Each structure stands twice: as structure tokens, then as C-alpha cells.
């Protein structure tokens, strides 16, 4: 019975690959026409949209008929089924032969280290494992922090003093009545 479980994911992945080759590349409506539209799929919703109406000669739209094989759904390309893990106690519920753990993105560094340690102990595969360099807190505290050296000060003679410019007297503005009085 154990052989069957191992062969099943490989068979399912091959079936998924075979179906995917026949599947068209779904593109956004009129993305080939306008540069402002990316090719990433958006469902056509317009009343007169030719893709929504499935008119001959227009690209195909996403529909249920293009679904992958049922046995391959939920299987990671590695052949395992994904299980989302938030803490180390959830690792105990995973079957290492058929399931793999994915550590939730909200998990912090400390819990992540605990989850990884527990997974190694139980030989559970982690899908989003990243090797991180950890320095123990004792080493961090032991090293005294070095202060950056202050730049050497120049002697008073070398320092440049700001040069003051001669101030010009401000022109007083005349009102319209004063200008008119001068002309007369």
C-alpha cells in the first residue's frame, strides 16, 4: 500500500503537466491592442465584449472546462500536499510521507526557529525554508559597541568665516495715490 501512495503524486503531476500543455495562455481582453493593458488575466465584463460572448476568432476565456485533474489539485510540484503551520505543535499532526509544511508568513523569527527544529526532528519537509544566520544573544551583548571617531577639528585660522554682503537700502513702494500726486 505504501508504494501506491508514492506513485500517486508522480502520476497526478504528470497528468497535470499533460493537461497544462493543452491549456491556452489566457490573456486580458485587447491587451494586444493597447499598451496600457498588461497581459495578466481579467474577466471581460462589458455588454458587447466579444471574449465574454465567446465569439469565434477571439481568445478563449477562463472556464471550468480547463480545470486540472482532480487527483492533482492541492499537490505542490514537489509531490507533497501543503499544510499551513503557525506553531511547533502543528508539526506533530503532519504525515511526513505525504504532507509538507508551509510556515505562515505571520510567524516571527523565534517561532520559525522552533518550527524548523521540530520539523527536522520529525523529518517533515518545509516548503518555504530559508537558511538564516542567527547570532546568539550572548555574543551580541559581549561585543562592546564601538563609537565612530569624531573628525579632527581645524584650527581657528583655517576655519572660513561667512562673509557678510553689504546690505542695500530697501526701496519703499509708493501707493497709486502717491504716484498720481507726484505726476501732477
HUMOJO-V470683 format. One record per residue. N is the residue number from 1. RES is the residue in one small letter. SS is DSSP state (H for helix, E for strand, L for the rest). Layout:
n:N res:RES ss:SS
n:N res:RES ss:SS
//
This chain:
n:1 res:x ss:L
n:2 res:x ss:H
n:3 res:x ss:H
n:4 res:x ss:H
n:5 res:x ss:H
n:6 res:x ss:H
n:7 res:x ss:H
n:8 res:x ss:H
n:9 res:x ss:H
n:10 res:x ss:H
n:11 res:x ss:H
n:12 res:x ss:H
n:13 res:x ss:H
n:14 res:x ss:H
n:15 res:x ss:H
n:16 res:x ss:H
n:17 res:x ss:H
n:18 res:x ss:H
n:19 res:x ss:H
n:20 res:x ss:H
n:21 res:x ss:H
n:22 res:x ss:H
n:23 res:x ss:L
n:24 res:x ss:L
n:25 res:x ss:L
n:26 res:x ss:L
n:27 res:x ss:L
n:28 res:x ss:L
n:29 res:x ss:L
n:30 res:x ss:L
n:31 res:x ss:L
n:32 res:x ss:L
n:33 res:x ss:L
n:34 res:x ss:L
n:35 res:x ss:L
n:36 res:x ss:L
n:37 res:x ss:L
n:38 res:x ss:L
n:39 res:x ss:L
n:40 res:x ss:L
n:41 res:x ss:L
n:42 res:x ss:L
n:43 res:x ss:L
n:44 res:x ss:L
n:45 res:x ss:L
n:46 res:x ss:L
n:47 res:x ss:L
n:48 res:x ss:L
n:49 res:x ss:L
n:50 res:x ss:L
n:51 res:x ss:L
n:52 res:x ss:L
n:53 res:x ss:L
n:54 res:x ss:L
n:55 res:x ss:L
n:56 res:x ss:L
n:57 res:x ss:L
n:58 res:x ss:L
n:59 res:x ss:L
n:60 res:x ss:L
n:61 res:x ss:L
n:62 res:x ss:L
n:63 res:x ss:L
n:64 res:x ss:H
n:65 res:x ss:H
n:66 res:x ss:H
n:67 res:x ss:L
n:68 res:x ss:L
n:69 res:x ss:L
n:70 res:x ss:H
n:71 res:x ss:H
n:72 res:x ss:H
n:73 res:x ss:L
n:74 res:x ss:L
n:75 res:x ss:E
n:76 res:x ss:L
n:77 res:x ss:L
n:78 res:x ss:L
n:79 res:x ss:L
n:80 res:x ss:L
n:81 res:x ss:E
n:82 res:x ss:E
n:83 res:x ss:E
n:84 res:x ss:E
n:85 res:x ss:E
n:86 res:x ss:L
n:87 res:x ss:L
n:88 res:x ss:H
n:89 res:x ss:H
n:90 res:x ss:H
n:91 res:x ss:H
n:92 res:x ss:H
n:93 res:x ss:H
n:94 res:x ss:L
n:95 res:x ss:L
n:96 res:x ss:L
n:97 res:x ss:L
n:98 res:x ss:L
n:99 res:x ss:E
n:100 res:x ss:E
n:101 res:x ss:E
n:102 res:x ss:E
n:103 res:x ss:E
n:104 res:x ss:L
n:105 res:x ss:L
n:106 res:x ss:L
n:107 res:x ss:L
n:108 res:x ss:L
n:109 res:x ss:H
n:110 res:x ss:H
n:111 res:x ss:H
n:112 res:x ss:H
n:113 res:x ss:H
n:114 res:x ss:H
n:115 res:x ss:H
n:116 res:x ss:H
n:117 res:x ss:H
n:118 res:x ss:H
n:119 res:x ss:H
n:120 res:x ss:H
n:121 res:x ss:H
n:122 res:x ss:H
n:123 res:x ss:L
n:124 res:x ss:L
n:125 res:x ss:L
n:126 res:x ss:E
n:127 res:x ss:L
n:128 res:x ss:L
n:129 res:x ss:L
n:130 res:x ss:L
n:131 res:x ss:L
n:132 res:x ss:L
n:133 res:x ss:L
n:134 res:x ss:L
n:135 res:x ss:L
n:136 res:x ss:L
n:137 res:x ss:H
n:138 res:x ss:H
n:139 res:x ss:H
n:140 res:x ss:H
n:141 res:x ss:H
n:142 res:x ss:H
n:143 res:x ss:L
n:144 res:x ss:L
n:145 res:x ss:L
n:146 res:x ss:L
n:147 res:x ss:L
n:148 res:x ss:L
n:149 res:x ss:L
n:150 res:x ss:L
n:151 res:x ss:L
n:152 res:x ss:L
n:153 res:x ss:L
n:154 res:x ss:L
n:155 res:x ss:L
n:156 res:x ss:L
n:157 res:x ss:L
n:158 res:x ss:L
n:159 res:x ss:L
n:160 res:x ss:L
n:161 res:x ss:L
n:162 res:x ss:L
n:163 res:x ss:L
n:164 res:x ss:L
n:165 res:x ss:L
n:166 res:x ss:L
n:167 res:x ss:L
n:168 res:x ss:L
n:169 res:x ss:L
n:170 res:x ss:L
n:171 res:x ss:L
n:172 res:x ss:L
n:173 res:x ss:L
n:174 res:x ss:L
n:175 res:x ss:L
n:176 res:x ss:H
n:177 res:x ss:H
n:178 res:x ss:H
n:179 res:x ss:H
n:180 res:x ss:H
n:181 res:x ss:H
n:182 res:x ss:H
n:183 res:x ss:H
n:184 res:x ss:L
//
